[in-house]
Amino acid sequence: MDTAMKDGGSLLMECLITLGAKVGFGVPGESYLAVLNAMHDHQDDFRFIMARQEGGAAYMAEAWGKLTGDPGLCFVTRGPGATNASIGVHTAMQNSTPMLLFVGQVGSDMIGREAFQEIDYTAYFGSIAKWVVEIDDAERIPELISRAWATALSGRPGPVIVSLPETLLTQEVTTLPCKAVNIPEPAISMTQLAAVEAMLNEAEKPVVIVGGSRWEKGGVDALCDFCLGNNLPIVAAHRFHDIIDNHHDCYAGDASVGMNGYMKSLLREADVIMAINIRFGEMTTDAYQLFDSPNMKAKLIHSHVSDGELGKIYAADLPLHSGPNCFAEALSSIRLTPNAKRQEWCADARHTYLNSFEVAPQESPVDMGVVMGVLAEMLPDDVIVTHGAGNFALWPNRFMKFGRKSRLLGPQSGAMGAGVPAAIAAKARYPERTVLCFAGDGDFQMNGNELGTAMQENIQPIILILNNGTYGTIRMHQERTYPHRVSGTDLINPDFVTLASAYGFHGERVANTDEFSAAFGRAMQSSTGAVLELMIGTEAISPRETISALRESAKSS
C-alpha cells in the first residue's frame, strides 16, 4: 500500500483492509469490475463470498455485522442488484447493525440521463439507511470510506450506502489509503448517576429492558452483577435475547412479537422502566399499547448511545446519552437500599419466566415442544441460532434459553428468508461452531438457493425446515379475521430432502417426534451440513394456538 499509481477500485480495497475488513459478500456485476480485480490482488487477506442473489448477500452482510460488531460488507451491481439488496439494508437499519453496501453505478458522464440500470441511490435508500454517498473523485475515496465506516459504527449503528461510478473505479491516482478509525462511546456524569440511583431507590417494581448493538462482555457482566445485587428483573427487547445470559437469576424473558401475557403485566405494573440502548420498537411495546405516549405512567430512565433515540417516542424522566457499556459500568458503583418488595418482585418475574416454557402437546406429527427439549440437551453452549420470519420463529425465540456464549441472529424487520443467509455468514465466521437455522417451508424458499453459496464455500450449517404447508403467520391472521376462507396461504412444496442432496447437504425427513433425536444427532455429525425437514401439522399454527381454536374464537366474537 504505497504511493504508486493505482485505480479507484484498488484504492477502495486498500482502505477497507486498513479499516479491518476481512470478508465481504455479494453478487458480481460489470459495474464494479475494478473492485473485483482488486479483490484478486488481496485474496490472501480478503475473502469474497459470492451469493446467489443480492438479497441473500445483504442478509449475510447484516448477520456478519450483528455477530461481529464490525460493518458487514456487501457488494452489488447497479439497478436490480441494488434493489434486490435493499431488503438486507432495511433489516440492518431495524436491527441497528453496522453495514456497508457498495453499489456499482453508471459512469459519471452518464449520471442523470436514466442510463441503463441507473438509480438515484440517495432517493432510493434515503429512508432506510444512515447515510448515502456517491463518490465522484477517486482522490476522495479514503476520506469518504473512512467516514462511511465511522458512520455505520457510531451512534445507533446501521447501514451506509456507497455508490461507485464506473469511471471513479478506473480513475488513476497516487492517493494513500485511510487509516483505522476509533469510535468513542459516550458516558454519563456523576450527577446523572446520582439521579439514576435516587430514582431506582424509590422503585418497588423496577424493570430493566436491554437491546441494541455495541454491547461488550464487560458491560454485560457489569449490568448483570448490578441487577443481581439490587434485585432488578432484566427483559430483552425484541430479538435481543442473547445479550443477557438467560440462565441469570434476574433474566425475566423477552418483550417481543407474540408477547406473553405475563410480560405485558410485568411491564404495565412496573413503577420504573430503565431502558438501556433500546429504540422502543412496535414489538417491544405491544404495538405501542403497553405504555402511554409520550409520557409513561412509570418513571422512565432511557439511556441510548444515540441522542436521536431519546424522546423519539417516549419522553424520559431521565434521558441519558450514553453507550450501553459505559452506562452499565457506571451502574456497578451503585448499591441500592435493600427493599423486600423489590426482591419479591424480581424473584416472581424470574419464576414466571421459567414457567412460561411449559407448552401443551402439539397437534402435529412432529411436536416442536418436545423438539426444543431435545435441542436444549444436544446443542453446545456456543451455538449460533438464526431464523427468518414466521410463526415457526416463536420456537427459538420463546422456547430456547441463550447462555453466555450462544448467539441469536433474527430480523427485527420481520423479513422472511433471512435465516439461511445468516447461517452461512455465521458459519463462515465461526466454522468450528454449531450454527442452527430455523426456517419455515415458505421462509426457506425465499433464500434456499443460497445453499449453493454454502456448497461452493464449504460452509456447513444445520437447517431445520418446519414444514406445515402454509404461510403460518398470515394463515393465523386470516383465520382470526376470515375463518374458513383460506386464500393465498397454502403451499405446495418441493422435496426438501432431495433438494438438500442436490446441494451436497445431508438431508432427512423427520416424520414424527420420536425420529428427531437420532436424526439431529446425524445432522450434528455430518461433515457436509444438514437439512432436516420436520413434518408439522397445519393445525398447530403456533405454539399455543390451533386453527380450530381460532375459528371457534372468531365464531363467538
RODREN-598612 format. One record per residue (C-alpha): residue in one letter; x, y, z. Coordinates in steps of 0.25 Angstrom, whole numbers, padded with zeros to 4 digits, always signed. Layout:
residues N
aXYZ...
This chain:
residues 557
m+0000+0000+0000d+0009+0011-0005t+0008+0024-0014a+0009+0016-0027m-0001+0019-0037k-0014+0011-0035d-0028+0011-0040g-0040+0015-0031g-0044+0000-0029s-0030-0003-0023l-0030+0009-0014l-0044+0005-0009m-0039-0009-0005e-0027-0004+0002c-0036+0005+0010l-0045-0006+0014i-0033-0015+0018t-0027-0004+0027l-0040-0002+0033g-0040-0017+0037a-0049-0023+0027k-0046-0038+0024v-0059-0043+0018g-0069-0038+0008f-0082-0043+0002g-0088-0040-0012v-0092-0044-0026p-0082-0039-0037g-0086-0029-0047e-0079-0022-0058s-0081-0008-0052y-0071-0011-0041l-0061-0020-0049a-0049-0012-0044v-0053-0015-0029l-0054-0030-0033n-0040-0029-0039a-0034-0022-0027m-0040-0033-0018h-0032-0043-0027d-0019-0035-0023h-0024-0037-0008q-0029-0051-0008d-0019-0055+0003d-0025-0045+0013f-0039-0043+0008r-0050-0053+0005f-0061-0050-0005i-0073-0060-0003m-0081-0060-0015a-0096-0061-0012r-0107-0066-0022q-0116-0053-0021e-0113-0039-0015g-0124-0041-0005g-0117-0053+0001a-0103-0046+0000a-0109-0034+0008y-0115-0043+0019m-0101-0049+0020a-0094-0036+0022e-0105-0032+0032a-0103-0044+0040w-0088-0043+0040g-0089-0029+0045k-0098-0033+0056l-0090-0045+0060t-0076-0038+0060g-0079-0023+0063d-0071-0019+0050p-0078-0014+0038g-0083-0025+0029l-0079-0023+0015c-0088-0025+0003f-0084-0022-0012v-0095-0022-0023t-0097-0016-0037r-0105-0004-0040g-0120-0004-0042p-0126-0018-0040g-0114-0022-0031a-0117-0011-0022t-0132-0012-0021n-0130-0027-0018a-0120-0024-0007s-0130-0013-0001i-0137-0024+0008g-0124-0026+0015v-0122-0011+0017h-0135-0010+0023t-0132-0021+0032a-0119-0015+0037m-0126-0002+0040q-0137-0008+0049n-0126-0017+0055s-0117-0006+0058t-0106-0014+0051p-0093-0007+0044m-0093-0010+0029l-0087-0004+0017l-0094-0007+0003f-0085-0004-0009v-0093-0001-0021g-0087+0000-0035q-0092+0012-0042v-0093+0017-0057g-0081+0025-0061s-0081+0040-0056d-0082+0044-0071m-0096+0037-0071i-0102+0041-0057g-0115+0048-0058r-0118+0042-0072e-0126+0030-0068a-0115+0021-0073f-0116+0006-0073q-0119+0002-0059e-0117+0015-0053i-0124+0019-0040d-0122+0031-0031y-0118+0024-0019t-0120+0035-0009a-0134+0036-0013y-0136+0020-0013f-0129+0017+0000g-0130+0030+0008s-0141+0026+0017i-0135+0012+0021a-0120+0016+0022k-0112+0025+0032w-0105+0031+0020v-0104+0030+0005v-0092+0035-0002e-0087+0035-0017i-0072+0037-0019d-0069+0045-0031d-0054+0047-0029a-0044+0035-0026e-0035+0044-0018r-0047+0045-0008i-0048+0030-0006p-0040+0030+0007e-0048+0041+0013l-0062+0036+0009i-0059+0022+0012s-0054+0025+0026r-0066+0034+0028a-0075+0023+0023w-0069+0013+0033a-0069+0022+0045t-0084+0026+0041a-0088+0011+0041l-0082+0009+0055s-0085+0021+0062g-0097+0025+0070r-0108+0015+0067p-0101+0006+0057g-0107+0004+0043p-0105+0003+0028v-0098+0012+0019i-0099+0012+0004v-0087+0015-0004s-0089+0018-0019l-0077+0015-0028p-0078+0021-0042e-0070+0012-0052t-0062+0024-0056l-0058+0026-0042l-0053+0012-0041t-0044+0013-0053q-0038+0026-0050e-0023+0026-0047v-0018+0033-0034t-0006+0032-0025t-0014+0035-0012l-0011+0027+0001p-0022+0019+0007c-0029+0023+0020k-0025+0018+0034a-0033+0011+0044v-0044+0019+0052n-0047+0019+0066i-0062+0020+0071p-0064+0027+0084e-0075+0023+0094p-0082+0034+0101a-0083+0033+0117i-0091+0039+0127s-0087+0049+0138m-0087+0046+0153t-0098+0056+0155q-0107+0047+0145l-0102+0035+0152a-0107+0040+0165a-0121+0043+0159v-0122+0029+0154e-0119+0024+0168a-0129+0033+0174m-0140+0028+0164l-0137+0014+0166n-0136+0014+0181e-0151+0019+0181a-0155+0008+0172e-0162-0005+0177k-0165-0011+0163p-0154-0007+0154v-0151-0013+0141v-0139-0012+0132i-0140-0014+0117v-0128-0016+0109g-0125-0017+0094g-0118-0011+0082s-0104-0013+0078r-0089-0009+0082w-0090-0017+0095e-0077-0023+0100k-0075-0034+0110g-0070-0025+0121g-0083-0016+0120v-0092-0028+0120d-0085-0034+0132a-0086-0021+0140l-0101-0020+0137c-0104-0034+0141d-0096-0032+0154f-0103-0019+0157c-0117-0025+0155l-0114-0037+0163g-0108-0029+0175n-0120-0020+0175n-0132-0029+0170l-0136-0023+0157p-0142-0032+0147i-0136-0031+0133v-0144-0032+0120a-0139-0034+0106a-0145-0025+0095h-0150-0031+0082r-0140-0041+0077f-0128-0037+0086h-0130-0050+0095d-0115-0053+0094i-0110-0040+0101i-0113-0045+0115d-0110-0060+0120n-0124-0066+0120h-0119-0074+0132h-0117-0062+0140d-0125-0061+0153c-0131-0047+0148y-0134-0050+0134a-0149-0050+0132g-0151-0052+0117d-0153-0044+0105a-0163-0033+0101s-0165-0037+0087v-0174-0042+0076g-0186-0050+0081m-0183-0045+0095n-0187-0054+0107g-0197-0049+0116y-0188-0049+0128m-0179-0040+0121k-0189-0030+0118s-0193-0030+0132l-0179-0028+0137l-0177-0016+0128r-0190-0010+0131e-0189-0011+0146a-0174-0006+0147d-0172+0007+0154v-0159+0010+0148i-0154+0005+0134m-0139+0006+0132a-0138+0005+0117i-0123+0002+0112n-0120+0004+0098i-0134+0001+0092r-0141+0009+0082f-0156+0005+0087g-0160-0002+0074e-0174-0007+0071m-0172-0022+0076t-0165-0018+0089t-0177-0008+0093d-0188-0018+0088a-0191-0009+0077y-0189+0004+0086q-0201-0001+0095l-0193-0004+0107f-0189+0010+0110d-0195+0023+0109s-0189+0033+0099p-0181+0042+0101n-0181+0040+0116m-0182+0027+0122k-0189+0024+0136a-0176+0018+0141k-0164+0027+0142l-0155+0025+0130i-0139+0025+0130h-0135+0024+0116s-0120+0022+0113h-0116+0021+0098v-0103+0022+0090s-0111+0031+0080d-0117+0044+0085g-0126+0043+0073e-0134+0031+0081l-0136+0040+0093g-0150+0045+0093k-0153+0040+0080i-0166+0033+0085y-0166+0033+0100a-0161+0045+0108a-0152+0040+0118d-0152+0046+0133l-0137+0044+0132p-0131+0043+0118l-0117+0039+0117h-0108+0040+0105s-0098+0028+0108g-0093+0016+0102p-0098+0003+0108n-0085-0002+0113c-0081+0012+0119f-0095+0012+0126a-0094-0002+0131e-0080+0000+0137a-0085+0013+0144l-0097+0006+0150s-0087-0004+0156s-0083+0007+0166i-0098+0008+0171r-0103+0000+0183l-0118+0002+0185t-0124+0001+0199p-0129-0013+0201n-0144-0014+0198a-0152-0027+0201k-0163-0023+0191r-0153-0021+0180q-0147-0034+0184e-0160-0041+0183w-0164-0034+0170c-0151-0039+0163a-0152-0053+0168d-0166-0054+0164a-0162-0049+0150r-0152-0060+0149h-0161-0071+0154t-0172-0067+0144y-0162-0067+0132l-0157-0081+0136n-0171-0086+0136s-0174-0080+0122f-0167-0091+0116e-0178-0101+0119v-0186-0104+0106a-0197-0113+0103p-0194-0125+0093q-0195-0120+0079e-0206-0126+0069s-0195-0129+0060p-0187-0141+0055v-0174-0135+0060d-0177-0128+0073m-0168-0116+0074g-0169-0115+0089v-0162-0128+0090v-0152-0124+0079m-0148-0112+0087g-0145-0120+0099v-0136-0129+0091l-0129-0118+0085a-0126-0112+0099e-0119-0125+0103m-0111-0127+0090l-0107-0113+0086p-0093-0108+0090d-0092-0095+0099d-0087-0087+0088v-0098-0090+0078i-0101-0079+0068v-0116-0079+0065t-0122-0072+0052h-0136-0071+0047g-0145-0063+0037a-0159-0059+0040g-0172-0067+0042n-0179-0073+0054f-0168-0084+0054a-0158-0073+0059l-0166-0074+0072w-0160-0087+0076p-0145-0082+0076n-0150-0068+0081r-0159-0073+0093f-0155-0087+0096m-0139-0086+0096k-0130-0081+0106f-0118-0074+0101g-0106-0075+0110r-0093-0066+0111k-0087-0072+0099s-0099-0074+0090r-0104-0064+0079l-0117-0061+0073l-0118-0055+0059g-0132-0051+0055p-0138-0040+0047q-0145-0029+0055s-0151-0025+0042g-0159-0038+0041a-0152-0041+0028m-0155-0055+0022g-0143-0062+0017a-0132-0056+0026g-0129-0069+0033v-0121-0077+0023p-0112-0066+0018a-0110-0062+0033a-0106-0076+0036i-0096-0076+0024a-0090-0063+0029a-0089-0069+0044k-0082-0082+0039a-0073-0074+0030r-0068-0066+0042y-0068-0078+0052p-0066-0091+0044e-0063-0098+0057r-0077-0095+0064t-0090-0101+0062v-0099-0092+0054l-0114-0096+0054c-0124-0089+0045f-0139-0090+0048a-0147-0088+0035g-0162-0089+0031d-0165-0096+0018g-0169-0083+0012d-0158-0075+0019f-0147-0085+0014q-0152-0084-0001m-0149-0069+0000n-0134-0071+0000g-0132-0086+0000n-0124-0084-0013e-0112-0079-0004l-0109-0094-0001g-0102-0092-0014t-0093-0082-0007a-0091-0091+0005m-0087-0103-0004q-0077-0094-0012e-0071-0088+0000n-0070-0101+0008i-0079-0096+0019q-0088-0106+0027p-0099-0100+0036i-0111-0109+0040i-0124-0105+0035l-0138-0109+0041i-0149-0107+0032l-0162-0107+0039n-0172-0111+0028n-0186-0108+0031g-0191-0106+0017t-0195-0092+0019y-0190-0077+0021g-0193-0079+0036t-0193-0065+0041i-0202-0060+0030r-0211-0072+0031m-0213-0069+0046h-0217-0055+0044q-0226-0060+0033e-0233-0070+0042r-0235-0059+0052t-0241-0049+0043y-0247-0058+0032p-0249-0072+0038h-0250-0084+0028r-0247-0075+0016v-0233-0079+0012s-0227-0071+0001g-0213-0070-0004t-0206-0076+0008d-0206-0091+0005l-0192-0096+0000i-0189-0108-0010n-0174-0111-0006p-0163-0118-0013d-0156-0130-0008f-0147-0123+0002v-0138-0135+0005t-0135-0137-0010l-0132-0122-0011a-0123-0123+0001s-0116-0135-0006a-0114-0127-0019y-0107-0116-0011g-0098-0126-0005f-0104-0126+0009h-0108-0138+0017g-0124-0138+0017e-0134-0145+0025r-0149-0144+0026v-0154-0145+0041a-0168-0151+0040n-0171-0152+0055t-0165-0147+0068d-0158-0160+0072e-0149-0159+0060f-0144-0145+0063s-0133-0148+0073a-0126-0158+0065a-0127-0150+0052f-0122-0138+0059g-0110-0146+0064r-0107-0150+0050a-0108-0135+0046m-0098-0131+0056q-0088-0142+0051s-0090-0138+0037s-0077-0132+0030t-0086-0126+0019g-0096-0119+0027a-0111-0124+0028v-0125-0120+0025l-0135-0127+0033e-0150-0126+0029l-0159-0126+0041m-0173-0130+0037i-0182-0120+0045g-0197-0121+0045t-0204-0109+0040e-0214-0109+0051a-0202-0106+0061i-0202-0092+0055s-0194-0086+0066p-0188-0092+0080r-0201-0088+0087e-0212-0087+0077t-0219-0097+0067i-0227-0093+0055s-0239-0100+0061a-0238-0091+0073l-0236-0078+0065r-0248-0082+0057e-0256-0084+0069s-0252-0071+0075a-0256-0064+0063k-0269-0070+0063s-0272-0066+0077s-0267-0052+0075
